[in-house]
Amino acid sequence: MRGVCQWFDKKHGFIKPDGGGADVFVHQTDLRGGTEITDGDHVEFGTADYKGREKAVDVIKVGPATDIAKDAPKGPSLAEL
C-alpha cells in the first residue's frame, strides 16, 4: 500500500492510505532499516493485525513531503521495480 505520513513523533504516528479508509498506526520498530519519516512524507507499507486493529509494517519512504494532489500519478511500487 501507499500513503502519506500524517504525523510522526520519532516513536510512532499515523499514515493516511492513498485509497482512503482509516489512518494506519505506525511504530518506529516497523520502519525498514535506516528509514526515517516525517509529516507529509510519501510511504509504502504492508499491514498486519495488532491487537485487533491494523498497523503499518515494513514502512519505507518513497517520496519527500509535498503538497501533490492525491490524484496525481504515482511511481512504480516496489513489486514493479
Residue pairs with C-beta under 8 A, 6 or more apart in sequence:
1 17
1 18
1 19
1 44
1 45
1 46
1 47
2 17
2 18
2 42
2 43
2 44
2 45
2 62
2 74
2 77
3 15
3 16
3 17
3 18
3 24
3 42
3 43
3 45
4 15
4 16
4 18
4 40
4 41
4 42
4 43
5 13
5 14
5 15
5 26
5 37
5 38
5 39
5 40
5 41
5 42
5 43
5 65
6 13
6 14
6 15
6 16
6 23
6 39
7 13
7 14
7 39
8 26
8 37
8 38
8 39
10 28
11 27
11 28
12 25
12 26
12 27
12 28
13 25
13 26
13 37
13 39
14 23
14 24
14 25
14 26
15 23
15 24
15 26
15 43
15 45
15 56
15 59
16 23
16 24
17 23
17 24
18 70
18 74
22 54
24 45
24 47
24 54
24 55
24 56
25 50
25 53
25 54
25 55
25 56
26 37
26 45
26 55
26 56
26 59
27 55
30 45
30 55
30 56
30 57
30 58
30 59
31 37
31 59
31 60
32 58
32 59
32 60
35 59
35 60
35 61
36 61
37 43
37 59
37 61
38 65
39 65
40 64
40 65
40 66
41 61
41 63
41 64
41 65
42 61
42 62
42 63
42 64
42 65
42 66
42 68
43 56
43 59
43 60
43 61
43 62
44 59
44 60
44 62
44 77
44 78
45 56
45 57
45 58
45 59
45 60
46 56
46 57
46 58
47 54
47 55
47 56
47 57
48 54
48 55
48 57
49 55
60 78
62 75
63 75
